[in-house]
């Protein structure tokens, strides 16, 4: 089954709070007949849109092919949290790659946040950005580790934007007594992801990129130029960027072996003004320390947007609201009678190392994906790195390509049940608090 069609109506956004509040984006026409471009981009999420914008600004002719609608995938459905650094913390990166590489990767993470804010400002994108993400923990041992990471970031990386929260301060900041403490990152933030995607699309088109929606790529062939074929046309291009993330399917085996789709779910409650005003009084975002992460924030209209729960097959659960309500009530039991106004799922992509997959699988073919829940900023910066690499300045792209996440065991057929067994074990550990 194709994930592009497993859970959604063709050309329709999910019933998310984001889709309800993003404002309209006129539909771009499908690709018909033959076209040519310097670069053909497959995928209309943050990576593809950013690449289209940066390439067009550099004078390249660009065609972007999106199978559904702009921001249809993870880019328009995620938790909206724009975190610092990489998905792995700096101590793990130092162990795996050395201190110099870890510092360079930290700078990439800082570049990513700055790039998003620059694009928002430069192109007048109303992405509803707000600063502050708290990383909360359940045990004193985890709090000690979080404090040590904050101290290391200050001493070795020059990053002083974090604030350690003890049990009382984290309870006040979150409105929950569930946590032993946490670290509030004032240099991180959260935003409306679908509005960001729409803004990037408008900016890319204004720069000269051509976008085609409802243009699912079925075939990718290498020759004197690349031939990228849809059901109603094809693009001949010197370069191709694969930016389909969890929706890549079998377009490239090298990437598919390393980047695996999983599903995650979010609900939006009714406004909490009078129901639970103690929840997130300063409108920060939060992510907890569970292996299967819970993440949440307040919307500008004071709803709780709460994400939790994962599945590893093709289908979403029949009752998404019930799936996500369970972890929400473990943190906020006072919301037991709160109405759920929106519930939606999305497909993201993870790697075994939880570090992204940047690669050149073939001459003229580049890709970036597998952001593992840390893609709001990094996926946007990836578009610029891909544009740099096509122009021959690939230092930052090559640094990310060094991360080279290993393939999943079992290939495309066996990886899903193997991962499901492993993730179920970690989810059980989360529930047992071990």
PLY file of the C-alpha trace (Angstrom):
ply
format ascii 1.0
element vertex 434
property float x
property float y
property float z
element edge 433
property int vertex1
property int vertex2
end_header
0.00 0.00 0.00
1.22 3.51 -0.82
1.35 5.84 2.19
0.35 8.72 -0.08
-3.12 7.21 -0.31
-3.48 5.06 2.81
-5.12 7.55 5.16
-6.07 10.68 3.21
-8.44 11.75 0.48
-6.64 12.75 -2.74
-5.76 16.42 -2.72
-7.33 17.03 0.70
-5.55 18.17 3.83
-6.31 16.25 7.06
-8.84 17.65 9.49
-6.16 19.35 11.55
-6.21 22.61 13.46
-3.44 23.69 11.11
-5.52 23.14 7.97
-8.45 24.93 9.60
-6.35 28.03 10.38
-3.70 28.25 7.65
-5.72 30.27 5.16
-6.10 29.18 1.53
-3.27 28.43 -0.88
-4.43 28.31 -4.53
-3.88 24.87 -6.02
-0.97 24.62 -8.44
-1.71 22.80 -11.72
-0.57 19.20 -12.22
2.26 18.46 -14.59
1.05 17.71 -18.12
3.33 16.70 -20.96
7.08 17.14 -21.16
9.05 19.81 -19.30
12.70 20.59 -18.73
14.53 22.18 -15.82
17.95 22.50 -14.30
16.60 20.84 -11.13
13.54 18.69 -10.53
12.44 18.39 -6.90
10.25 15.52 -5.69
8.25 16.58 -2.64
6.52 19.78 -1.56
7.40 19.90 2.13
9.93 22.07 3.94
12.98 20.51 2.27
11.62 20.65 -1.27
10.11 24.13 -0.94
13.26 25.57 0.63
15.42 23.96 -2.06
13.14 25.38 -4.76
13.35 28.86 -3.26
17.13 28.87 -2.80
17.82 27.35 -6.22
15.49 29.79 -7.98
17.15 32.68 -6.16
20.49 31.39 -7.51
19.18 31.52 -11.07
18.34 27.85 -11.65
15.20 26.75 -13.45
13.23 24.58 -11.02
10.23 22.25 -11.27
8.79 20.91 -8.02
6.48 17.89 -8.14
4.15 17.26 -5.19
1.96 14.17 -5.21
-0.81 15.75 -3.15
-0.84 19.38 -1.92
1.93 21.68 -0.66
2.69 20.84 2.99
0.51 17.73 2.74
2.96 15.48 4.60
4.85 15.87 7.87
5.72 19.50 7.11
2.08 20.56 7.46
1.05 18.21 10.28
3.85 18.19 12.85
4.05 19.58 16.37
5.55 22.85 15.18
8.52 22.70 17.58
11.75 24.23 16.29
14.39 22.76 18.57
18.10 23.46 18.98
20.98 21.28 17.83
20.48 17.82 16.39
18.19 14.96 17.39
21.10 13.44 19.36
22.50 15.48 22.23
26.02 16.87 22.07
27.52 14.25 24.41
26.36 11.46 22.09
27.59 13.35 19.01
31.01 13.84 20.64
31.26 10.11 21.36
30.29 9.12 17.83
31.99 11.81 15.73
34.44 13.72 17.94
34.22 17.15 19.51
35.09 19.16 16.39
32.34 17.49 14.37
29.88 17.81 17.25
30.55 21.55 17.42
30.10 21.87 13.66
26.81 19.98 13.89
25.68 22.26 16.69
26.41 25.26 14.46
24.32 23.64 11.72
21.45 23.44 14.20
21.87 27.11 15.08
22.04 27.99 11.37
18.78 26.09 10.87
16.83 28.09 13.45
18.28 31.34 12.13
17.38 30.38 8.57
13.72 29.82 9.44
13.46 33.13 11.28
15.23 34.92 8.43
12.85 33.48 5.82
9.84 34.36 7.97
11.07 37.93 8.23
12.30 38.34 4.66
9.17 36.96 3.02
6.60 38.24 5.49
5.40 34.76 6.50
2.84 34.84 9.33
3.97 31.57 10.94
2.89 32.61 14.47
6.36 32.00 15.91
6.82 32.07 19.70
9.98 31.36 21.66
10.58 28.75 24.35
10.64 24.94 24.48
10.86 23.07 27.80
12.36 19.59 27.79
10.81 17.86 30.79
11.99 14.74 32.62
10.36 12.27 34.98
13.28 11.19 37.19
15.99 12.92 39.21
18.63 10.96 37.27
17.32 12.35 33.98
17.25 15.85 35.50
20.91 15.51 36.49
21.76 14.53 32.92
19.74 17.44 31.50
21.55 19.86 33.84
24.91 18.46 32.75
24.04 18.94 29.06
22.94 22.53 29.73
26.23 23.20 31.52
28.23 21.66 28.69
26.40 23.74 26.09
27.29 26.87 28.04
30.92 25.97 28.72
31.93 24.28 25.45
29.45 25.58 22.87
28.82 29.13 24.05
25.07 28.51 24.28
23.58 30.27 27.31
19.90 30.26 26.35
18.88 27.40 28.67
17.31 27.60 32.12
17.16 24.62 34.49
13.74 24.08 36.10
13.30 22.25 39.39
10.13 20.33 40.26
8.21 23.40 41.45
9.24 25.63 38.55
8.47 23.01 35.91
5.04 22.47 37.48
4.33 26.19 37.21
5.65 26.39 33.65
3.66 23.39 32.40
0.64 23.25 34.68
1.42 19.61 35.52
2.86 17.81 38.56
4.13 14.92 36.44
7.75 16.00 36.13
10.88 15.95 38.27
12.20 18.99 36.43
13.38 20.12 33.05
15.35 22.59 30.97
13.72 25.55 29.26
15.44 26.49 25.98
14.73 30.15 25.32
16.62 29.94 22.02
14.19 27.41 20.57
10.57 28.05 19.64
7.39 26.88 17.99
5.25 27.91 15.04
2.37 27.08 12.69
4.03 24.62 10.28
1.45 24.69 7.50
1.56 28.50 7.37
5.34 28.23 7.07
5.00 25.75 4.19
2.51 28.00 2.39
4.81 30.99 2.84
7.80 29.09 1.44
5.72 28.02 -1.56
4.68 31.60 -2.31
8.29 32.78 -1.97
9.59 30.00 -4.24
7.06 30.81 -6.94
7.84 34.53 -6.67
11.52 33.66 -7.22
10.66 31.75 -10.40
10.23 28.13 -9.33
7.37 26.21 -10.96
5.27 24.06 -8.63
3.02 21.21 -9.71
0.57 19.62 -7.24
-1.31 16.36 -7.78
1.79 15.15 -9.63
2.86 11.86 -8.08
6.21 10.59 -9.33
6.07 6.97 -10.47
9.41 6.54 -12.19
12.90 7.97 -11.91
15.46 7.13 -14.60
19.07 8.11 -15.05
20.42 8.87 -18.51
22.10 11.79 -20.23
19.70 13.71 -18.01
17.32 12.50 -15.31
13.78 11.66 -16.40
11.20 12.12 -13.63
7.83 10.73 -14.69
4.33 11.24 -13.32
1.06 9.78 -14.59
0.53 12.68 -16.99
3.99 13.99 -17.88
7.68 14.01 -17.21
10.53 16.40 -16.40
14.02 16.16 -17.90
16.55 17.64 -15.48
20.30 17.74 -14.89
19.77 17.36 -11.16
17.05 15.69 -9.07
16.37 16.28 -5.39
14.43 13.62 -3.50
12.59 15.44 -0.70
9.69 13.05 -0.10
10.77 11.97 3.40
8.34 9.32 4.72
6.48 9.21 1.40
9.47 8.21 -0.74
8.24 4.67 -1.32
10.54 2.71 -3.62
11.88 5.60 -5.71
15.40 4.99 -4.41
16.62 1.88 -2.58
19.62 3.54 -0.94
17.41 6.07 0.83
14.53 3.67 1.49
16.88 1.29 3.33
17.88 4.05 5.76
14.74 6.18 6.09
11.64 4.52 7.49
8.13 6.00 7.70
6.25 5.95 10.99
2.97 7.56 12.01
2.39 10.05 14.80
-0.79 11.75 16.04
-1.97 15.10 17.43
-5.17 16.42 18.97
-6.42 19.96 19.53
-8.67 20.55 22.52
-11.33 23.17 22.90
-9.95 26.54 24.11
-8.66 26.26 27.68
-9.28 29.86 28.81
-11.71 28.89 31.57
-11.17 25.12 31.72
-7.50 24.97 32.68
-5.78 28.37 32.57
-2.86 26.97 34.60
-1.65 24.95 31.58
1.31 26.62 29.83
0.69 30.13 31.21
3.61 31.54 29.20
2.69 29.69 25.98
5.95 27.74 25.74
6.11 24.38 24.00
7.06 21.17 25.82
8.57 17.81 24.89
9.08 15.08 27.46
11.88 12.55 27.96
9.94 9.43 26.96
11.48 7.33 24.19
8.14 7.69 22.37
8.03 11.43 22.93
4.96 13.36 24.01
5.00 16.98 22.83
2.56 19.83 23.26
1.99 23.57 23.12
-0.79 26.12 23.14
-2.26 27.48 19.94
-2.79 31.24 19.59
-6.49 30.63 20.31
-5.57 28.82 23.58
-6.18 25.23 22.56
-3.80 22.52 23.73
-2.13 20.91 20.73
-0.92 17.59 22.14
1.02 14.97 20.20
1.60 11.40 21.28
1.41 7.80 20.20
3.04 6.11 17.23
2.15 3.33 14.82
4.40 1.55 12.36
2.07 0.13 9.71
0.23 1.89 6.93
-3.10 2.64 8.59
-3.86 5.25 11.23
-5.94 4.08 14.23
-9.68 4.31 13.83
-9.99 6.68 16.80
-7.02 9.06 16.81
-8.52 11.22 19.56
-8.74 8.26 21.94
-5.17 7.22 21.09
-3.72 10.61 22.00
-6.06 11.39 24.89
-4.45 8.61 26.97
-0.95 10.13 27.20
-2.44 13.62 27.50
-4.47 12.63 30.59
-1.41 11.08 32.24
0.10 14.57 32.19
-3.09 16.66 32.45
-5.78 14.65 34.27
-7.71 17.92 34.69
-8.59 17.69 30.98
-10.65 14.50 31.35
-13.83 16.27 30.27
-12.22 18.61 27.71
-13.68 18.45 24.22
-11.39 17.38 21.37
-12.09 19.55 18.34
-9.43 18.24 15.95
-7.54 14.95 15.70
-5.13 14.04 12.94
-2.25 11.80 12.04
0.82 12.18 9.88
3.68 10.19 8.49
7.20 11.27 9.30
10.48 9.45 8.72
13.09 8.20 11.15
16.53 6.68 10.85
18.19 4.11 13.11
20.56 6.73 14.52
17.85 9.44 14.69
20.21 11.57 12.60
19.11 12.69 9.14
20.04 11.07 5.85
21.85 13.45 3.47
23.23 11.60 0.46
24.17 11.55 -3.22
22.82 8.13 -4.25
23.85 8.69 -7.90
25.46 11.42 -10.02
23.11 14.38 -10.17
20.78 12.86 -7.54
20.70 14.37 -4.04
18.49 13.77 -1.05
17.83 14.91 2.50
15.26 13.28 4.78
14.80 11.18 7.92
14.75 14.09 10.36
13.31 11.84 13.10
11.02 14.42 14.65
13.61 17.23 14.56
12.92 18.60 11.10
11.06 21.90 11.42
14.26 23.94 11.26
16.68 21.40 9.82
14.48 20.50 6.85
14.26 24.16 5.89
18.04 24.59 6.13
18.47 21.36 4.17
16.96 23.08 1.15
19.71 25.69 1.25
22.39 23.01 1.74
21.07 21.11 -1.28
21.17 24.31 -3.35
24.74 24.96 -2.21
25.78 21.42 -3.15
24.28 21.71 -6.64
26.22 24.95 -7.08
29.45 23.20 -6.06
29.78 24.55 -2.52
29.04 21.42 -0.54
30.93 21.80 2.76
27.79 21.90 4.93
25.99 19.24 2.88
29.03 16.94 3.13
29.18 17.43 6.91
25.59 16.23 7.20
26.26 13.37 4.76
29.01 12.12 7.11
26.26 11.19 9.59
25.35 8.34 7.19
22.63 6.53 9.19
22.91 2.73 8.85
20.29 0.69 6.98
17.44 -0.87 8.93
17.83 -4.63 9.36
15.57 -6.81 7.30
15.20 -4.55 4.28
11.95 -2.84 3.32
9.81 -5.93 3.95
11.04 -6.99 7.41
12.02 -3.63 8.89
8.48 -2.62 9.91
7.69 -5.61 12.18
11.21 -5.53 13.65
10.90 -1.83 14.46
7.39 -2.30 15.84
8.65 -4.92 18.30
11.53 -2.69 19.42
9.39 0.42 19.76
6.70 -1.47 21.66
9.33 -2.49 24.20
10.49 1.11 24.66
6.88 2.30 24.91
6.33 -0.27 27.69
9.40 1.09 29.49
7.91 4.59 29.24
4.65 3.44 30.83
6.48 1.58 33.60
8.80 4.50 34.26
12.02 2.51 33.74
0 1
1 2
2 3
3 4
4 5
5 6
6 7
7 8
8 9
9 10
10 11
11 12
12 13
13 14
14 15
15 16
16 17
17 18
18 19
19 20
20 21
21 22
22 23
23 24
24 25
25 26
26 27
27 28
28 29
29 30
30 31
31 32
32 33
33 34
34 35
35 36
36 37
37 38
38 39
39 40
40 41
41 42
42 43
43 44
44 45
45 46
46 47
47 48
48 49
49 50
50 51
51 52
52 53
53 54
54 55
55 56
56 57
57 58
58 59
59 60
60 61
61 62
62 63
63 64
64 65
65 66
66 67
67 68
68 69
69 70
70 71
71 72
72 73
73 74
74 75
75 76
76 77
77 78
78 79
79 80
80 81
81 82
82 83
83 84
84 85
85 86
86 87
87 88
88 89
89 90
90 91
91 92
92 93
93 94
94 95
95 96
96 97
97 98
98 99
99 100
100 101
101 102
102 103
103 104
104 105
105 106
106 107
107 108
108 109
109 110
110 111
111 112
112 113
113 114
114 115
115 116
116 117
117 118
118 119
119 120
120 121
121 122
122 123
123 124
124 125
125 126
126 127
127 128
128 129
129 130
130 131
131 132
132 133
133 134
134 135
135 136
136 137
137 138
138 139
139 140
140 141
141 142
142 143
143 144
144 145
145 146
146 147
147 148
148 149
149 150
150 151
151 152
152 153
153 154
154 155
155 156
156 157
157 158
158 159
159 160
160 161
161 162
162 163
163 164
164 165
165 166
166 167
167 168
168 169
169 170
170 171
171 172
172 173
173 174
174 175
175 176
176 177
177 178
178 179
179 180
180 181
181 182
182 183
183 184
184 185
185 186
186 187
187 188
188 189
189 190
190 191
191 192
192 193
193 194
194 195
195 196
196 197
197 198
198 199
199 200
200 201
201 202
202 203
203 204
204 205
205 206
206 207
207 208
208 209
209 210
210 211
211 212
212 213
213 214
214 215
215 216
216 217
217 218
218 219
219 220
220 221
221 222
222 223
223 224
224 225
225 226
226 227
227 228
228 229
229 230
230 231
231 232
232 233
233 234
234 235
235 236
236 237
237 238
238 239
239 240
240 241
241 242
242 243
243 244
244 245
245 246
246 247
247 248
248 249
249 250
250 251
251 252
252 253
253 254
254 255
255 256
256 257
257 258
258 259
259 260
260 261
261 262
262 263
263 264
264 265
265 266
266 267
267 268
268 269
269 270
270 271
271 272
272 273
273 274
274 275
275 276
276 277
277 278
278 279
279 280
280 281
281 282
282 283
283 284
284 285
285 286
286 287
287 288
288 289
289 290
290 291
291 292
292 293
293 294
294 295
295 296
296 297
297 298
298 299
299 300
300 301
301 302
302 303
303 304
304 305
305 306
306 307
307 308
308 309
309 310
310 311
311 312
312 313
313 314
314 315
315 316
316 317
317 318
318 319
319 320
320 321
321 322
322 323
323 324
324 325
325 326
326 327
327 328
328 329
329 330
330 331
331 332
332 333
333 334
334 335
335 336
336 337
337 338
338 339
339 340
340 341
341 342
342 343
343 344
344 345
345 346
346 347
347 348
348 349
349 350
350 351
351 352
352 353
353 354
354 355
355 356
356 357
357 358
358 359
359 360
360 361
361 362
362 363
363 364
364 365
365 366
366 367
367 368
368 369
369 370
370 371
371 372
372 373
373 374
374 375
375 376
376 377
377 378
378 379
379 380
380 381
381 382
382 383
383 384
384 385
385 386
386 387
387 388
388 389
389 390
390 391
391 392
392 393
393 394
394 395
395 396
396 397
397 398
398 399
399 400
400 401
401 402
402 403
403 404
404 405
405 406
406 407
407 408
408 409
409 410
410 411
411 412
412 413
413 414
414 415
415 416
416 417
417 418
418 419
419 420
420 421
421 422
422 423
423 424
424 425
425 426
426 427
427 428
428 429
429 430
430 431
431 432
432 433
